[in-house]
């Protein structure tokens, strides 16, 4: 439930029907969210997959009302 919508979410990137990357957002307290699990397989690297995943995650976090997003290390 930590990644459940609408406050969070998990997104998968596909190329030609194969998964090439993923990212997740989970809510924290006080209008903050955490970007987690960003990964792009070698087959998707250099093609903008990582950037696209981050942009989707940031837009979803903003749409859910989060004012700040922090990164997982």
C-alpha positions in Angstrom: 0.0 0.0 0.0 3.0 2.3 0.3 3.0 3.0 -3.4 -0.8 3.0 -3.9 -2.5 5.7 -6.0 -3.5 8.4 -5.8 -0.7 9.5 -3.4 1.9 7.3 -4.9 2.4 4.9 -7.9 4.7 2.6 -9.8 5.4 3.1 -13.6 7.0 0.7 -16.1 8.6 1.7 -19.3 8.4 -0.7 -22.3 10.1 -0.9 -25.6 8.7 -3.3 -28.2 6.7 -5.1 -25.5 9.7 -5.6 -23.2 10.2 -3.9 -19.8 13.2 -1.6 -19.9 12.7 0.5 -16.8 10.7 1.4 -13.8 10.2 4.1 -11.2 8.0 4.5 -8.1 6.7 7.4 -5.9 5.6 6.9 -2.3 4.0 9.6 -0.1 5.8 10.8 3.0 4.4 13.4 5.5 3.5 17.0 5.1 3.1 17.2 1.3 6.4 15.4 0.6 6.9 12.3 -1.6 9.9 10.1 -2.2 11.2 9.0 -5.7 12.3 5.4 -5.5 13.3 2.4 -7.5 14.4 4.3 -10.7 16.1 1.7 -12.9 16.7 1.4 -16.6 18.0 -1.8 -18.1 21.0 -1.5 -20.4 18.7 -2.0 -23.5 16.8 1.2 -22.6 19.8 3.4 -21.7 20.7 6.3 -23.8 17.2 6.5 -25.3 15.6 8.9 -22.8 13.8 6.2 -20.8 15.1 7.4 -17.5 14.2 11.0 -18.2 10.7 10.0 -19.3 10.2 7.9 -16.2 11.3 10.8 -13.9 9.1 13.2 -15.7 6.0 10.9 -15.3 6.8 10.4 -11.6 7.2 14.1 -10.9 4.0 15.0 -12.8 2.1 12.3 -10.9 3.5 13.5 -7.5 2.5 17.1 -8.3 -0.9 16.0 -9.4 -1.3 14.2 -6.1 -0.6 17.4 -4.3 2.9 16.8 -3.2 4.9 20.1 -3.0 8.3 18.5 -2.5 10.0 15.3 -3.7 13.1 13.7 -2.2 15.3 11.0 -3.6 16.1 7.6 -2.2 19.7 6.7 -2.0 
